[in-house]
Structures are given as C-alpha cells and as structure tokens.
Amino acid sequence: MGKLDNKVAFITGGARGQGASHAKYLAREGAKIVVVDILDSIPDFYATATQEELDATVQEIKDLGSDAIGLKVDVRDFAQVKAAFDTAIETFGRVDILCNNAGMIRVDAIDEMTDHSMDVVIDICLKGVFNGVRAVAAHMKERGSGSIINTSSAGGIKALPYVSHYAAAKGGVVLATKSWANELAEWNINVNAVAPGTILSGMITGLAGQAGQDPDEAFKDYNANTLFAGNEPGDKGRVEVDDISKVVLFLATDDARTITGQTIAIDAGWTAS
C-alpha cells in the first residue's frame, strides 16, 4: 500500500527536471499523475521541454505501475490550465494534489530588462501558480480536502542580483502561499511551498548559457554560499533534485496533515547564511 493510493496529482512543468522527479516520487506511492508542460519555445529564453520528454515521463510513470496522462499547457493562460484540469477530472474523477512547479528564469540587469523578459518570468513563475490554484480550488473545496504545493525558490527568500523579476515572482509565491493557507483552511486544504536552492539542472544550464559560463562552473558560483560544504554528488552542500522531491512527497501525504502556510527551503542552508 502506498501513502497516495487512489490520489490524483496535477503537476505543472512536469515533463523533465524537478517536475518529472516529483511526478515519479508521487507515482511510486500510488498516485495517478497528470503531467503538463508548455512544449513551446519562448523567444530569448533557454529551451523548454519537448513532446518527447513529456511522453517519456508519462511512460516512466506507467512503468512504475501507476497511471498518467501528459498534456500541453501554457500555465500563463488560465483557459489552458482549466481545460487541462477538466481533462484530469474526466480521466481520473478527482484531483487531490496540485504541484505548481513550472518556472522560468533569465539573467537581466534591471536597466536592460525588456517587457518581454519581465512578462515571461513573472507570468510563468507567479501568474502560473495563481492559475493552478484558481483552477483547482473549487474542486478541492467541494471535496473538503486537498494539498497544494507551490514551488518558490531560495532566491525568492534571499534575493540575487540580475534576476529581480524571478526573485520578485518567487517571493510573491511565498506570500500567496500563506494567503491561500488562511483562505482554504476552512475546507481542510493544505497549502505549502518548497524553496529549492541551486540545483545542477536545465535551469542552471540555461542561466549559464545566458551568462556565457560553463554549466558546472556556473553551478559552483551560484552554490558558493551554502552552510554545508561541497559541490560534488553526495556532499551536503550540493542539493539534488531528489532532495526537493522527497519534501514534495512529504507535503503531499497525510504525514504533513498539520502543516500549512509554510515555505520549506531545501538549500543546504544558503538562505540562513
């Protein structure tokens, strides 16, 4: 018996990286998974996930013994998010867990930031989270239960230069999470957030490309101020995707039934330094 048997999870930005990892962790505990991702390139930003990656993630979930569907969704568009949510209900009959994971970042000096760059980052990282909660809230209220897990960032708690749009959006997720926790507690809906530290991932690779850096060197630069030392696999100073997924899984289960309104930083102590 899994801790999430008969539960259904809706995960944005789930085709690869953290989202795909979260999906597989939840599936191993018995959850059926709805994976959504944008699958369209965004001008002047790094490459987004592909249909092939989405299909592969769905197949991996099925290989784990759970059921899953994959949908093309741009979280900036509420109509698309709502349509995907309706498809989830039609397919599985319910949604118990919402994991707002989709995100995008870009290096921009404030005096060089374009409307396009600002809009993309804020609309995906903040408006996209709003759209997910807007789509699922009425259903969870009707059921009288649910778990919403938003992805903020260590950079939304302790901001970095040259990514002010990202930091502002991720900081907004922290406060929105607290607001929704207060608003939805009446219906036994838990609302929490995770704030990942630096992870060697597609986002870091994209950032490195924008800054003209080698990805490994960029990772070490961005990961330089953790409390724990080390950048190599296994070091406590190196946060891995699995570290984030384990906390997401915890928050999705009844083990976290009394936790709401919290943002948990998984960052080797960076935000405390």
N, C-alpha and C positions, 0 to 999 in steps of 0.2 A: 504494500500500500504506500502510495506517495502522499506527501503533505498537500499536494494540489490536485489530487484526483477529482475529476468532474468539474474542475475550474477551467475557465477560458481567459487567456491573456491576450491583450491587444498591444502590440509593440511597434512604435514608430522608429524609423531609421534602423530597421531590423535586418537588412539584407546582409550586412557584414559588420565587422568590428564589435564594439560593445553590444549593440543591439542584437546581433546574431548570437553572441555569447549568452546574453540574458535569456534569449528565447530557448536555447538549448538547456540551460540550467533549470528553467521552469518546466520544460518538457520532461526532463528526467524525473521530476517529482509528480508527473501525471497530468500537467496542464495541456490543454489544447491551445494552439498558438495561431494568432492572426498576425502575420508579419507584413508591414507596409513600408515602402520606401519610395523616394522620388523618381529614381531611374532616369532622370533628365539632366543633361549638363546645364550648369549655370555659368554664364559668361564671366570671365575674370576670376573664377574660383577653381579650386582643385577638383579632380574627377569625382563624381558621385558613384554610387553603387550601380551595377549593371543588372539587367534582367537575369543573366546567367548566374550572378551571385545570389540573387533572390531565390531563383529556382533551386540552387544548390543548398541554401539554408533550409528551405522548406523540405527538401528531400532528406537532409540530415536529421531534421526533427522527426520525420516519419520513420527513419531508420532507428531512431531511439524508441520507437513503439508508440509515439503519440500521433495526433492528427494535426494538420496545419494547412493553412492557405496563405498565399502571398498575393499582395495587391499593390498596384502602382498608385501612389498617393503623394501629393504635394501638401505637406501639413500647413502651408501658408494659406491654403484655400479651404475654408470651413466646409463648403459643399462637398469637396472630395473626401474630407475626413468623415463627415456624417454619412456619406454614401458607403464608405468602407465599413463604418460601424454597423450600418443597417445590414450589410452583407454578412458581417460577423454574426449578427443575431439570426439572420435567415439560415446560416450554415450550422451554427452551434447552439442557438437558442438563448445565449446569455453571454455577458462579459463580466468577469469578476475582478480582473486586474487590468489596469491601464498603466503601461510603462512609456512615458513620454521621453524618448531617448534621442530623437532626431536633433542634429545640431550642425552648425557650420561656423567656421572661423576664417578670418583674414587679417593679415598684418597691414595696418593703415595708420600712418601718422594723422593726427586729428586735422591738420591743415591741408592734408591731401585726400581725405576721405570723401568718396563720392556718394551721392544719394543712392545709387545702385548698391554699393557695398554696404552701406548702413542699413538699407532696407532688407537686403538678403539676410544679413546676420540677425538683426532684431526680429524679423518676421519668422524665421525658422526657429531661433532659439527661445523666443518669448511668445510671440503670437501663436506659433505652432503648439506650444504647451497649452495655452488658453483654448485653442481649438479642440485639442484632445479632451480636455476636461468638459468643455461645453457639450461635446458630442455624447459623452458617457454619463454625465451627472444624473439626468432624469431617469435613466435605466437603473442606475445604482440606487437612487432614492426609492424607486418603486420596489426594488428587491430588498431594501433595508440593509445593504451591506456592500462592501467593495474595498479595494485597495488601489490607490493612485500613487504611483512612484514617478516623480519628475527627476530629470537629470539637470542639475545645476553644474557647477564647476568650482574647484578650488579657486579659480580665477574670478569667480563671482563673489567670493568671500574676501579674498586678499588680492586686489586687482593688480594687473600687469599693464605696463605702458604699451602703446601701439596696438592694443586690441580693446579699446574703450567701448566700442559697440558691443562686443562679445561680453565683456565684464559687466556692463550695464544690464544686458539681457539676462545673463545668468544670475546676477544679483536680484533682478526682478523675479526670477523663478523662486528664489528663497522666500521672498515676502509673499508672493502669490500662494505658495505652498502653505504658509501659516494662515493666510486669509481663508483659503479653502478648507483647511483643517477645522477652523472655527465654524465655517458656514455649513459644513456637511456632517459634522459630528452627530447631529440630531438623528441622522439616518445610519449611524454606525459605519460610516465610510472613513477609512484611514487615509490621510494624505501626508506623504513624506517625500523627501528628496535625497538624492545622493550627489555628492560633490567630488568627482574624481580629480586626483592630481594628474601629473604628467604621465601619459602612457605612450609607449612607442607604438603608434597606430597610424591609420590613414590620415587622421587629422594632423598629427605631428609631421608626417611626410609631406602633406600639403603645405603646412606652415613653412617647413624647411625650404620647399621649392620656391615659395614666395619670397623668402629672405635670402635665397641663394646659398643655403647651407646644406651640408651633408646631413641626412636624417639622423644618423647616430650622434653626430656632434650637436645637432640641434636639441636632441633629447637630453643630452648631458647638460647643455646650457640651461634648458628650461627646468631641469630637475636638480639644480645645484644647491637649493636651499632647504632641503628636507632635513628633519631632525635625525633620522636614521641615515647611515652612510651607505654608499654603494649604488652603482648603476648596472650591475651585472645580474642576470637571472638568478633568483634565489636570495639576493641581497634585500634586507628590509627597507632599504632606501629606494627600491625600484617597485613601483606599483604596476601590477599586471591586470589585464582585462578580467581575469578570473576573480581577482580581489573585489572588483566592482560587482560582478555578477553574484558573488556569494552574499553580499549585503542586499542587493535587489531581491534575491530569493528569500532571504530572511524577512524582509519587509512585506513580501507578498503572502507570507504564511501566517497562520494563527499564532506562531511564536512571537510575532510583533503586534499582537492584538491591542495592547495598551499604548502603543507608540503612535503618535500623530503630531503633525506640525513641525517635525524635526528635519533638519538637513544634516546628513552624516558625511563628513569629509573623509575620504579614503585617499590620503595624500602623503603618507609617511611623515606626517607632522608638519608639512610645509606651511599650512595656514596658522599653525601655532608658533611658528618660529619668528 
